Amino acid sequence: MRKVLALFVVLLACASLPTLSEAGKPGGGGGGRGAVQLVPEAVVPGPGEPGASASATVTVRRTEVRFAMTVNQLSGFITTIAIYKGGVGETGPMVVRLSPSAIGINQLLGTVPADGTVCGDISRNPGDYFIQVNTNLYPGGSMRAQLK
């Protein structure tokens, strides 16, 4: 019952967030939402954690980033979840550190304040940024996905 309730909370939270098509529209919050699949093969330089995966929804508003994530087959402890500047196959600097709260087994949810200029650029150019999960066993990246 607790798992079902936690999943309902995540789905409800995600359903209330704006979509990417609202990015840049007046009153649209200056951001949007994109669902991504994190995989170890995308980690640069790699390798990421074999078998690990996650699905995440990232919503960027004018001065905050919201996210919901479900993590699978992760063997270590999460040390960092963050958004970094960098295209496919590139590394880059961390621009937003995400601070999750566990809401169920393998389910994370969070909202963090972020620089408005960074939020604006992520909204306009999401493919220039990626989300990555680092763990104690894979400090260089367990899994990663480009934002959409």
C-alpha positions in Angstrom: 0.0 0.0 0.0 2.9 2.4 0.8 4.4 1.8 -2.6 1.2 2.5 -4.4 0.7 5.7 -2.4 4.2 6.8 -3.1 3.8 6.1 -6.8 0.5 8.1 -6.8 2.2 11.1 -5.2 5.0 11.0 -7.9 2.5 10.8 -10.7 0.3 13.5 -9.2 3.3 15.8 -8.8 4.5 15.1 -12.4 1.0 15.7 -13.8 0.8 19.2 -12.3 4.0 20.4 -13.9 4.1 22.4 -17.2 5.3 20.8 -20.4 8.2 21.8 -22.6 5.8 23.4 -25.1 5.2 26.1 -22.4 8.9 27.1 -22.4 9.3 30.8 -23.1 5.6 31.6 -23.2 4.5 34.6 -21.1 3.3 33.2 -17.8 4.7 29.8 -18.7 7.3 30.0 -15.9 10.2 30.3 -18.3 10.8 26.5 -18.3 9.4 23.2 -19.1 9.4 19.5 -18.5 11.3 16.7 -20.2 11.2 13.0 -19.4 14.6 11.2 -19.9 16.0 7.7 -19.4 19.4 7.6 -17.6 21.7 4.8 -18.7 25.3 3.8 -17.9 26.3 3.8 -21.6 25.9 7.6 -21.7 28.4 8.3 -19.0 31.5 10.2 -20.3 34.2 9.0 -20.1 32.5 5.9 -18.6 31.9 3.3 -17.9 28.9 3.8 -15.8 27.3 1.1 -13.6 26.3 -1.9 -15.6 22.6 -2.6 -15.4 21.8 0.7 -13.6 19.0 2.8 -15.0 16.6 5.5 -14.1 13.7 7.4 -15.5 13.4 11.1 -14.6 11.2 14.0 -15.3 12.9 17.4 -15.0 11.0 20.6 -14.9 12.8 23.9 -15.2 11.1 27.1 -14.1 12.4 30.7 -13.9 14.4 30.2 -10.7 13.9 26.5 -9.7 14.3 23.0 -10.9 11.9 20.2 -10.0 12.5 16.6 -10.6 11.0 13.1 -10.0 13.2 10.1 -10.5 12.8 6.3 -10.3 16.1 4.5 -9.9 16.7 0.8 -10.8 19.6 -1.6 -10.2 21.8 0.8 -8.4 24.3 -0.9 -6.1 26.0 2.0 -4.4 24.8 5.0 -2.4 23.9 8.1 -4.3 26.4 10.9 -3.6 25.2 13.4 -6.2 22.4 14.0 -8.6 23.0 17.1 -10.7 22.5 18.9 -14.0 25.7 19.6 -15.9 26.5 21.8 -18.9 27.6 19.6 -21.8 26.4 18.0 -25.0 26.3 14.4 -26.0 29.7 12.8 -25.4 31.0 15.8 -23.5 31.7 16.5 -19.8 31.1 19.8 -18.2 30.6 21.8 -15.1 27.8 21.2 -12.6 25.2 23.9 -12.9 22.4 22.7 -10.6 22.8 20.2 -7.7 19.5 18.4 -7.1 18.6 17.6 -3.5 16.2 14.7 -3.5 13.9 13.4 -0.9 13.1 9.7 -0.9 9.3 9.2 -1.3 9.4 5.4 -1.7 11.7 2.6 -2.6 13.9 3.8 -5.4 11.8 6.9 -5.9 13.1 10.5 -5.4 11.5 13.9 -5.7 12.9 17.3 -5.2 12.7 21.1 -5.9 15.8 23.3 -5.7 16.4 27.0 -6.3 18.6 27.7 -9.3 20.1 30.7 -11.1 17.6 32.4 -13.4 20.1 32.7 -16.2 21.0 29.0 -16.0 17.3 28.1 -15.9 16.6 30.2 -19.0 19.4 28.6 -20.9 18.4 25.1 -20.0 14.8 25.9 -21.1 16.0 27.2 -24.5 18.8 24.7 -25.1 18.0 21.5 -23.0 20.2 19.3 -25.3 23.2 21.3 -24.1 22.7 19.9 -20.6 22.6 16.5 -19.0 21.5 14.9 -15.7 23.8 12.5 -14.0 23.7 10.3 -10.9 27.0 9.7 -9.1 27.5 7.0 -6.4 30.2 6.0 -4.0 31.1 3.1 -6.3 30.9 5.2 -9.5 32.0 8.7 -8.5 32.5 9.7 -12.2 28.9 8.7 -13.0 26.7 5.7 -12.6 24.2 6.8 -15.3 23.4 9.8 -17.4 20.9 11.3 -19.9 20.8 14.4 -22.0 17.9 16.7 -21.3 15.2 17.1 -23.9 
